[in-house]
Amino acid sequence: MSQTATSLLSAALRNARAMETRALALLKHRAGRLEQFPELQCEAAVQRSIAPLLQESLKEEEAMARWLKENIQRLTRDHVSNCERSAAAA
């Protein structure tokens, strides 16, 4: 690796580390402030408690989307056929 590339890589890594360090400091500061607001702590606890339920619901929705994608043509054909039969019978 050339000296220039090494220098650029080192600078980029230092910058990335500095951003991570700053982000961590900000998160710790905000977490500390959260203690001053018990109502926000309760809200955060509720959000954590419902997260598994929402994840399960998401899995079910994704499974239904896959099923629908796999069956949409057949379902559409069946529906059109049913409509045509109903119209012919009327």
Biopython code that builds the backbone (N, CA, C, O; Angstrom):
import numpy as np
from Bio.PDB.StructureBuilder import StructureBuilder

atoms = [
    (1, "MET", "N", (0.851, -1.165, 0.000)),
    (1, "MET", "CA", (0.000, 0.000, 0.000)),
    (1, "MET", "C", (0.900, 1.233, 0.000)),
    (1, "MET", "O", (1.886, 1.291, 0.735)),
    (2, "SER", "N", (0.559, 2.206, -0.820)),
    (2, "SER", "CA", (1.397, 3.411, -0.898)),
    (2, "SER", "C", (1.264, 4.235, 0.375)),
    (2, "SER", "O", (0.330, 4.070, 1.160)),
    (3, "GLN", "N", (2.236, 5.130, 0.549)),
    (3, "GLN", "CA", (2.247, 6.001, 1.730)),
    (3, "GLN", "C", (0.979, 6.851, 1.769)),
    (3, "GLN", "O", (0.404, 7.053, 2.838)),
    (4, "THR", "N", (0.540, 7.348, 0.621)),
    (4, "THR", "CA", (-0.657, 8.185, 0.550)),
    (4, "THR", "C", (-1.895, 7.389, 0.951)),
    (4, "THR", "O", (-2.725, 7.874, 1.720)),
    (5, "ALA", "N", (-2.019, 6.169, 0.430)),
    (5, "ALA", "CA", (-3.166, 5.326, 0.766)),
    (5, "ALA", "C", (-3.168, 4.981, 2.247)),
    (5, "ALA", "O", (-4.217, 4.997, 2.891)),
    (6, "THR", "N", (-2.005, 4.673, 2.785)),
    (6, "THR", "CA", (-1.886, 4.356, 4.210)),
    (6, "THR", "C", (-2.274, 5.564, 5.054)),
    (6, "THR", "O", (-2.975, 5.434, 6.057)),
    (7, "SER", "N", (-1.816, 6.724, 4.643)),
    (7, "SER", "CA", (-2.128, 7.956, 5.362)),
    (7, "SER", "C", (-3.630, 8.241, 5.326)),
    (7, "SER", "O", (-4.225, 8.606, 6.340)),
    (8, "LEU", "N", (-4.235, 8.071, 4.148)),
    (8, "LEU", "CA", (-5.677, 8.296, 4.026)),
    (8, "LEU", "C", (-6.476, 7.304, 4.854)),
    (8, "LEU", "O", (-7.449, 7.678, 5.508)),
    (9, "LEU", "N", (-6.070, 6.044, 4.827)),
    (9, "LEU", "CA", (-6.752, 5.025, 5.604)),
    (9, "LEU", "C", (-6.644, 5.310, 7.096)),
    (9, "LEU", "O", (-7.623, 5.177, 7.830)),
    (10, "SER", "N", (-5.461, 5.700, 7.543)),
    (10, "SER", "CA", (-5.261, 6.020, 8.962)),
    (10, "SER", "C", (-6.138, 7.187, 9.382)),
    (10, "SER", "O", (-6.747, 7.156, 10.451)),
    (11, "ALA", "N", (-6.204, 8.206, 8.554)),
    (11, "ALA", "CA", (-7.033, 9.375, 8.863)),
    (11, "ALA", "C", (-8.508, 8.984, 8.910)),
    (11, "ALA", "O", (-9.242, 9.423, 9.795)),
    (12, "ALA", "N", (-8.938, 8.162, 7.961)),
    (12, "ALA", "CA", (-10.345, 7.734, 7.936)),
    (12, "ALA", "C", (-10.682, 6.918, 9.179)),
    (12, "ALA", "O", (-11.755, 7.087, 9.759)),
    (13, "LEU", "N", (-9.781, 6.039, 9.589)),
    (13, "LEU", "CA", (-10.024, 5.235, 10.782)),
    (13, "LEU", "C", (-10.046, 6.094, 12.041)),
    (13, "LEU", "O", (-10.862, 5.864, 12.933)),
    (14, "ARG", "N", (-9.164, 7.072, 12.119)),
    (14, "ARG", "CA", (-9.171, 7.988, 13.274)),
    (14, "ARG", "C", (-10.482, 8.771, 13.322)),
    (14, "ARG", "O", (-11.075, 8.942, 14.387)),
    (15, "ASN", "N", (-10.926, 9.245, 12.158)),
    (15, "ASN", "CA", (-12.185, 9.990, 12.093)),
    (15, "ASN", "C", (-13.372, 9.115, 12.490)),
    (15, "ASN", "O", (-14.257, 9.562, 13.218)),
    (16, "ALA", "N", (-13.392, 7.884, 12.018)),
    (16, "ALA", "CA", (-14.475, 6.969, 12.372)),
    (16, "ALA", "C", (-14.487, 6.701, 13.867)),
    (16, "ALA", "O", (-15.547, 6.684, 14.493)),
    (17, "ARG", "N", (-13.309, 6.493, 14.435)),
    (17, "ARG", "CA", (-13.220, 6.248, 15.880)),
    (17, "ARG", "C", (-13.692, 7.470, 16.665)),
    (17, "ARG", "O", (-14.388, 7.339, 17.672)),
    (18, "ALA", "N", (-13.311, 8.649, 16.200)),
    (18, "ALA", "CA", (-13.731, 9.877, 16.872)),
    (18, "ALA", "C", (-15.250, 10.032, 16.821)),
    (18, "ALA", "O", (-15.861, 10.442, 17.808)),
    (19, "MET", "N", (-15.867, 9.706, 15.679)),
    (19, "MET", "CA", (-17.326, 9.787, 15.568)),
    (19, "MET", "C", (-17.995, 8.794, 16.505)),
    (19, "MET", "O", (-18.976, 9.137, 17.165)),
    (20, "GLU", "N", (-17.481, 7.567, 16.576)),
    (20, "GLU", "CA", (-18.045, 6.559, 17.466)),
    (20, "GLU", "C", (-17.934, 6.986, 18.922)),
    (20, "GLU", "O", (-18.874, 6.821, 19.700)),
    (21, "THR", "N", (-16.773, 7.537, 19.287)),
    (21, "THR", "CA", (-16.562, 7.991, 20.658)),
    (21, "THR", "C", (-17.542, 9.106, 21.004)),
    (21, "THR", "O", (-18.127, 9.104, 22.087)),
    (22, "ARG", "N", (-17.722, 10.050, 20.099)),
    (22, "ARG", "CA", (-18.656, 11.164, 20.323)),
    (22, "ARG", "C", (-20.092, 10.651, 20.410)),
    (22, "ARG", "O", (-20.850, 11.091, 21.274)),
    (23, "ALA", "N", (-20.474, 9.736, 19.536)),
    (23, "ALA", "CA", (-21.830, 9.192, 19.564)),
    (23, "ALA", "C", (-22.087, 8.475, 20.886)),
    (23, "ALA", "O", (-23.160, 8.616, 21.474)),
    (24, "LEU", "N", (-21.118, 7.717, 21.346)),
    (24, "LEU", "CA", (-21.260, 7.010, 22.618)),
    (24, "LEU", "C", (-21.419, 7.993, 23.769)),
    (24, "LEU", "O", (-22.244, 7.782, 24.658)),
    (25, "ALA", "N", (-20.638, 9.061, 23.758)),
    (25, "ALA", "CA", (-20.737, 10.078, 24.805)),
    (25, "ALA", "C", (-22.118, 10.734, 24.789)),
    (25, "ALA", "O", (-22.706, 10.968, 25.845)),
    (26, "LEU", "N", (-22.631, 11.027, 23.604)),
    (26, "LEU", "CA", (-23.966, 11.624, 23.501)),
    (26, "LEU", "C", (-25.045, 10.678, 24.011)),
    (26, "LEU", "O", (-25.961, 11.099, 24.717)),
    (27, "LEU", "N", (-24.940, 9.410, 23.657)),
    (27, "LEU", "CA", (-25.927, 8.427, 24.122)),
    (27, "LEU", "C", (-25.895, 8.281, 25.639)),
    (27, "LEU", "O", (-26.942, 8.195, 26.282)),
    (28, "LYS", "N", (-24.703, 8.253, 26.203)),
    (28, "LYS", "CA", (-24.590, 8.154, 27.662)),
    (28, "LYS", "C", (-25.188, 9.381, 28.329)),
    (28, "LYS", "O", (-25.863, 9.270, 29.353)),
    (29, "HIS", "N", (-24.944, 10.549, 27.753)),
    (29, "HIS", "CA", (-25.496, 11.788, 28.305)),
    (29, "HIS", "C", (-27.024, 11.757, 28.260)),
    (29, "HIS", "O", (-27.688, 12.097, 29.239)),
    (30, "ARG", "N", (-27.570, 11.350, 27.124)),
    (30, "ARG", "CA", (-29.030, 11.290, 26.995)),
    (30, "ARG", "C", (-29.623, 10.242, 27.921)),
    (30, "ARG", "O", (-30.690, 10.460, 28.495)),
    (31, "ALA", "N", (-28.956, 9.118, 28.075)),
    (31, "ALA", "CA", (-29.443, 8.083, 28.987)),
    (31, "ALA", "C", (-29.462, 8.613, 30.417)),
    (31, "ALA", "O", (-30.387, 8.324, 31.176)),
    (32, "GLY", "N", (-28.446, 9.385, 30.784)),
    (32, "GLY", "CA", (-28.416, 9.985, 32.116)),
    (32, "GLY", "C", (-29.555, 10.956, 32.321)),
    (32, "GLY", "O", (-30.128, 11.018, 33.409)),
    (33, "ARG", "N", (-29.892, 11.713, 31.297)),
    (33, "ARG", "CA", (-30.999, 12.657, 31.390)),
    (33, "ARG", "C", (-32.337, 11.936, 31.488)),
    (33, "ARG", "O", (-33.287, 12.467, 32.062)),
    (34, "LEU", "N", (-32.417, 10.743, 30.939)),
    (34, "LEU", "CA", (-33.651, 9.972, 30.987)),
    (34, "LEU", "C", (-34.088, 9.706, 32.424)),
    (34, "LEU", "O", (-35.282, 9.615, 32.709)),
    (35, "GLU", "N", (-33.116, 9.584, 33.325)),
    (35, "GLU", "CA", (-33.429, 9.334, 34.727)),
    (35, "GLU", "C", (-34.225, 10.479, 35.348)),
    (35, "GLU", "O", (-34.928, 10.279, 36.339)),
    (36, "GLN", "N", (-34.120, 11.662, 34.779)),
    (36, "GLN", "CA", (-34.855, 12.824, 35.291)),
    (36, "GLN", "C", (-36.328, 12.802, 34.892)),
    (36, "GLN", "O", (-37.129, 13.576, 35.417)),
    (37, "PHE", "N", (-36.683, 11.917, 33.965)),
    (37, "PHE", "CA", (-38.048, 11.877, 33.446)),
    (37, "PHE", "C", (-38.615, 10.461, 33.592)),
    (37, "PHE", "O", (-38.541, 9.665, 32.656)),
    (38, "PRO", "N", (-39.182, 10.145, 34.765)),
    (38, "PRO", "CA", (-39.696, 8.783, 34.993)),
    (38, "PRO", "C", (-40.761, 8.365, 33.994)),
    (38, "PRO", "O", (-40.872, 7.183, 33.668)),
    (39, "GLU", "N", (-41.551, 9.322, 33.502)),
    (39, "GLU", "CA", (-42.595, 8.948, 32.539)),
    (39, "GLU", "C", (-41.986, 8.416, 31.249)),
    (39, "GLU", "O", (-42.561, 7.538, 30.605)),
    (40, "LEU", "N", (-40.819, 8.944, 30.866)),
    (40, "LEU", "CA", (-40.140, 8.424, 29.683)),
    (40, "LEU", "C", (-39.562, 7.041, 29.947)),
    (40, "LEU", "O", (-39.518, 6.199, 29.050)),
    (41, "GLN", "N", (-39.116, 6.807, 31.188)),
    (41, "GLN", "CA", (-38.610, 5.484, 31.542)),
    (41, "GLN", "C", (-39.733, 4.465, 31.427)),
    (41, "GLN", "O", (-39.529, 3.361, 30.922)),
    (42, "CYS", "N", (-40.946, 4.847, 31.909)),
    (42, "CYS", "CA", (-42.090, 3.922, 31.803)),
    (42, "CYS", "C", (-42.414, 3.635, 30.351)),
    (42, "CYS", "O", (-42.688, 2.494, 29.979)),
    (43, "GLU", "N", (-42.382, 4.682, 29.528)),
    (43, "GLU", "CA", (-42.678, 4.506, 28.109)),
    (43, "GLU", "C", (-41.652, 3.587, 27.452)),
    (43, "GLU", "O", (-42.005, 2.725, 26.646)),
    (44, "ALA", "N", (-40.403, 3.774, 27.795)),
    (44, "ALA", "CA", (-39.348, 2.922, 27.232)),
    (44, "ALA", "C", (-39.540, 1.475, 27.672)),
    (44, "ALA", "O", (-39.325, 0.551, 26.888)),
    (45, "ALA", "N", (-39.943, 1.279, 28.919)),
    (45, "ALA", "CA", (-40.181, -0.083, 29.416)),
    (45, "ALA", "C", (-41.337, -0.735, 28.665)),
    (45, "ALA", "O", (-41.273, -1.913, 28.315)),
    (46, "VAL", "N", (-42.392, 0.038, 28.421)),
    (46, "VAL", "CA", (-43.540, -0.492, 27.668)),
    (46, "VAL", "C", (-43.106, -0.866, 26.259)),
    (46, "VAL", "O", (-43.480, -1.922, 25.748)),
    (47, "GLN", "N", (-42.311, 0.007, 25.628)),
    (47, "GLN", "CA", (-41.847, -0.282, 24.277)),
    (47, "GLN", "C", (-41.015, -1.559, 24.240)),
    (47, "GLN", "O", (-41.140, -2.362, 23.316)),
    (48, "ARG", "N", (-40.153, -1.746, 25.266)),
    (48, "ARG", "CA", (-39.354, -2.978, 25.307)),
    (48, "ARG", "C", (-40.249, -4.196, 25.515)),
    (48, "ARG", "O", (-39.972, -5.265, 24.972)),
    (49, "SER", "N", (-41.311, -4.047, 26.288)),
    (49, "SER", "CA", (-42.161, -5.197, 26.583)),
    (49, "SER", "C", (-43.008, -5.606, 25.380)),
    (49, "SER", "O", (-43.352, -6.779, 25.237)),
    (50, "ILE", "N", (-43.345, -4.650, 24.517)),
    (50, "ILE", "CA", (-44.167, -5.007, 23.361)),
    (50, "ILE", "C", (-43.333, -5.365, 22.134)),
    (50, "ILE", "O", (-43.873, -5.854, 21.141)),
    (51, "ALA", "N", (-42.041, -5.129, 22.193)),
    (51, "ALA", "CA", (-41.177, -5.417, 21.045)),
    (51, "ALA", "C", (-41.296, -6.870, 20.571)),
    (51, "ALA", "O", (-41.405, -7.092, 19.365)),
    (52, "PRO", "N", (-41.281, -7.881, 21.472)),
    (52, "PRO", "CA", (-41.417, -9.258, 20.989)),
    (52, "PRO", "C", (-42.758, -9.507, 20.294)),
    (52, "PRO", "O", (-42.823, -10.259, 19.322)),
    (53, "LEU", "N", (-43.812, -8.883, 20.784)),
    (53, "LEU", "CA", (-45.119, -9.044, 20.150)),
    (53, "LEU", "C", (-45.122, -8.437, 18.750)),
    (53, "LEU", "O", (-45.684, -9.007, 17.815)),
    (54, "LEU", "N", (-44.494, -7.284, 18.621)),
    (54, "LEU", "CA", (-44.421, -6.644, 17.314)),
    (54, "LEU", "C", (-43.546, -7.438, 16.351)),
    (54, "LEU", "O", (-43.843, -7.513, 15.159)),
    (55, "GLN", "N", (-42.472, -8.029, 16.861)),
    (55, "GLN", "CA", (-41.616, -8.856, 16.008)),
    (55, "GLN", "C", (-42.376, -10.087, 15.515)),
    (55, "GLN", "O", (-42.249, -10.470, 14.352)),
    (56, "GLU", "N", (-43.154, -10.696, 16.381)),
    (56, "GLU", "CA", (-43.957, -11.851, 15.981)),
    (56, "GLU", "C", (-44.997, -11.445, 14.934)),
    (56, "GLU", "O", (-45.214, -12.156, 13.953)),
    (57, "SER", "N", (-45.630, -10.303, 15.155)),
    (57, "SER", "CA", (-46.607, -9.807, 14.186)),
    (57, "SER", "C", (-45.950, -9.536, 12.840)),
    (57, "SER", "O", (-46.526, -9.839, 11.795)),
    (58, "LEU", "N", (-44.762, -8.974, 12.860)),
    (58, "LEU", "CA", (-44.030, -8.715, 11.624)),
    (58, "LEU", "C", (-43.740, -10.016, 10.878)),
    (58, "LEU", "O", (-43.893, -10.079, 9.658)),
    (59, "LYS", "N", (-43.322, -11.050, 11.603)),
    (59, "LYS", "CA", (-43.061, -12.350, 10.970)),
    (59, "LYS", "C", (-44.325, -12.891, 10.311)),
    (59, "LYS", "O", (-44.274, -13.416, 9.199)),
    (60, "GLU", "N", (-45.459, -12.762, 10.997)),
    (60, "GLU", "CA", (-46.724, -13.234, 10.437)),
    (60, "GLU", "C", (-47.102, -12.448, 9.180)),
    (60, "GLU", "O", (-47.554, -13.029, 8.193)),
    (61, "GLU", "N", (-46.915, -11.133, 9.218)),
    (61, "GLU", "CA", (-47.226, -10.300, 8.057)),
    (61, "GLU", "C", (-46.324, -10.651, 6.875)),
    (61, "GLU", "O", (-46.782, -10.707, 5.734)),
    (62, "GLU", "N", (-45.038, -10.889, 7.154)),
    (62, "GLU", "CA", (-44.115, -11.261, 6.084)),
    (62, "GLU", "C", (-44.481, -12.617, 5.500)),
    (62, "GLU", "O", (-44.383, -12.818, 4.290)),
    (63, "ALA", "N", (-44.900, -13.544, 6.345)),
    (63, "ALA", "CA", (-45.321, -14.859, 5.850)),
    (63, "ALA", "C", (-46.563, -14.722, 4.970)),
    (63, "ALA", "O", (-46.664, -15.373, 3.930)),
    (64, "MET", "N", (-47.499, -13.881, 5.382)),
    (64, "MET", "CA", (-48.704, -13.666, 4.573)),
    (64, "MET", "C", (-48.353, -13.012, 3.248)),
    (64, "MET", "O", (-48.932, -13.360, 2.219)),
    (65, "ALA", "N", (-47.420, -12.075, 3.254)),
    (65, "ALA", "CA", (-46.995, -11.425, 2.006)),
    (65, "ALA", "C", (-46.362, -12.445, 1.059)),
    (65, "ALA", "O", (-46.614, -12.416, -0.145)),
    (66, "ARG", "N", (-45.540, -13.347, 1.604)),
    (66, "ARG", "CA", (-44.943, -14.399, 0.758)),
    (66, "ARG", "C", (-46.026, -15.300, 0.178)),
    (66, "ARG", "O", (-45.998, -15.627, -1.008)),
    (67, "TRP", "N", (-46.986, -15.704, 1.022)),
    (67, "TRP", "CA", (-48.064, -16.583, 0.565)),
    (67, "TRP", "C", (-48.865, -15.899, -0.527)),
    (67, "TRP", "O", (-49.185, -16.512, -1.545)),
    (68, "LEU", "N", (-49.192, -14.624, -0.316)),
    (68, "LEU", "CA", (-49.970, -13.887, -1.295)),
    (68, "LEU", "C", (-49.219, -13.767, -2.613)),
    (68, "LEU", "O", (-49.805, -13.923, -3.684)),
    (69, "LYS", "N", (-47.918, -13.487, -2.531)),
    (69, "LYS", "CA", (-47.109, -13.381, -3.745)),
    (69, "LYS", "C", (-47.120, -14.705, -4.514)),
    (69, "LYS", "O", (-47.185, -14.717, -5.744)),
    (70, "GLU", "N", (-47.056, -15.810, -3.785)),
    (70, "GLU", "CA", (-47.035, -17.135, -4.417)),
    (70, "GLU", "C", (-48.395, -17.527, -4.983)),
    (70, "GLU", "O", (-48.458, -18.349, -5.897)),
    (71, "ASN", "N", (-49.479, -16.965, -4.469)),
    (71, "ASN", "CA", (-50.817, -17.407, -4.841)),
    (71, "ASN", "C", (-51.668, -16.356, -5.540)),
    (71, "ASN", "O", (-52.825, -16.632, -5.856)),
    (72, "ILE", "N", (-51.146, -15.174, -5.790)),
    (72, "ILE", "CA", (-51.958, -14.081, -6.322)),
    (72, "ILE", "C", (-52.561, -14.401, -7.686)),
    (72, "ILE", "O", (-53.711, -14.048, -7.950)),
    (73, "GLN", "N", (-51.810, -15.054, -8.543)),
    (73, "GLN", "CA", (-52.343, -15.364, -9.876)),
    (73, "GLN", "C", (-53.517, -16.334, -9.769)),
    (73, "GLN", "O", (-54.560, -16.110, -10.384)),
    (74, "ARG", "N", (-53.362, -17.397, -9.004)),
    (74, "ARG", "CA", (-54.444, -18.371, -8.841)),
    (74, "ARG", "C", (-55.654, -17.726, -8.193)),
    (74, "ARG", "O", (-56.781, -17.958, -8.631)),
    (75, "LEU", "N", (-55.447, -16.925, -7.165)),
    (75, "LEU", "CA", (-56.560, -16.271, -6.476)),
    (75, "LEU", "C", (-57.297, -15.316, -7.409)),
    (75, "LEU", "O", (-58.525, -15.235, -7.383)),
    (76, "THR", "N", (-56.542, -14.597, -8.229)),
    (76, "THR", "CA", (-57.165, -13.662, -9.172)),
    (76, "THR", "C", (-57.988, -14.420, -10.207)),
    (76, "THR", "O", (-59.119, -14.038, -10.509)),
    (77, "ARG", "N", (-57.417, -15.493, -10.749)),
    (77, "ARG", "CA", (-58.153, -16.314, -11.724)),
    (77, "ARG", "C", (-59.437, -16.864, -11.115)),
    (77, "ARG", "O", (-60.499, -16.799, -11.733)),
    (78, "ASP", "N", (-59.339, -17.408, -9.899)),
    (78, "ASP", "CA", (-60.513, -17.961, -9.224)),
    (78, "ASP", "C", (-61.572, -16.887, -8.994)),
    (78, "ASP", "O", (-62.762, -17.142, -9.180)),
    (79, "HIS", "N", (-61.160, -15.715, -8.600)),
    (79, "HIS", "CA", (-62.113, -14.635, -8.345)),
    (79, "HIS", "C", (-62.813, -14.208, -9.632)),
    (79, "HIS", "O", (-64.030, -14.025, -9.652)),
    (80, "VAL", "N", (-62.035, -14.049, -10.708)),
    (80, "VAL", "CA", (-62.628, -13.666, -11.988)),
    (80, "VAL", "C", (-63.595, -14.743, -12.463)),
    (80, "VAL", "O", (-64.677, -14.431, -12.961)),
    (81, "SER", "N", (-63.216, -15.997, -12.314)),
    (81, "SER", "CA", (-64.107, -17.090, -12.714)),
    (81, "SER", "C", (-65.400, -17.061, -11.921)),
    (81, "SER", "O", (-66.479, -17.232, -12.489)),
    (82, "ASN", "N", (-65.306, -16.849, -10.624)),
    (82, "ASN", "CA", (-66.500, -16.770, -9.786)),
    (82, "ASN", "C", (-67.398, -15.608, -10.205)),
    (82, "ASN", "O", (-68.621, -15.743, -10.243)),
    (83, "CYS", "N", (-66.787, -14.472, -10.516)),
    (83, "CYS", "CA", (-67.563, -13.309, -10.964)),
    (83, "CYS", "C", (-68.261, -13.599, -12.295)),
    (83, "CYS", "O", (-69.422, -13.238, -12.489)),
    (84, "GLU", "N", (-67.549, -14.247, -13.198)),
    (84, "GLU", "CA", (-68.138, -14.584, -14.500)),
    (84, "GLU", "C", (-69.302, -15.557, -14.342)),
    (84, "GLU", "O", (-70.334, -15.400, -14.994)),
    (85, "ARG", "N", (-69.141, -16.560, -13.481)),
    (85, "ARG", "CA", (-70.226, -17.525, -13.239)),
    (85, "ARG", "C", (-71.440, -16.839, -12.627)),
    (85, "ARG", "O", (-72.578, -17.120, -13.001)),
    (86, "SER", "N", (-71.189, -15.952, -11.700)),
    (86, "SER", "CA", (-72.297, -15.215, -11.066)),
    (86, "SER", "C", (-73.028, -14.348, -12.084)),
    (86, "SER", "O", (-74.256, -14.260, -12.074)),
    (87, "ALA", "N", (-72.258, -13.708, -12.965)),
    (87, "ALA", "CA", (-72.869, -12.844, -13.965)),
    (87, "ALA", "C", (-73.661, -13.674, -14.969)),
    (87, "ALA", "O", (-74.731, -13.255, -15.411)),
    (88, "ALA", "N", (-73.146, -14.843, -15.330)),
    (88, "ALA", "CA", (-73.834, -15.708, -16.293)),
    (88, "ALA", "C", (-75.114, -16.282, -15.666)),
    (88, "ALA", "O", (-76.108, -16.482, -16.365)),
    (89, "ALA", "N", (-75.093, -16.540, -14.379)),
    (89, "ALA", "CA", (-76.263, -17.117, -13.704)),
    (89, "ALA", "C", (-77.357, -16.080, -13.492)),
    (89, "ALA", "O", (-78.522, -16.437, -13.316)),
    (90, "ALA", "N", (-76.998, -14.813, -13.505)),
    (90, "ALA", "CA", (-77.982, -13.757, -13.219)),
    (90, "ALA", "C", (-78.859, -13.436, -14.390)),
    (90, "ALA", "O", (-79.728, -12.570, -14.292)),
]
sb = StructureBuilder()
sb.init_structure("model")
sb.init_model(0)
sb.init_chain("A")
sb.init_seg("    ")
for serial, (resi, resn, name, xyz) in enumerate(atoms, 1):
    if name == "N":
        sb.init_residue(resn, " ", resi, " ")
    sb.init_atom(name, np.array(xyz, "f"), 0.0, 1.0, " ", f" {name:<3s}", serial, name[0])
structure = sb.get_structure()
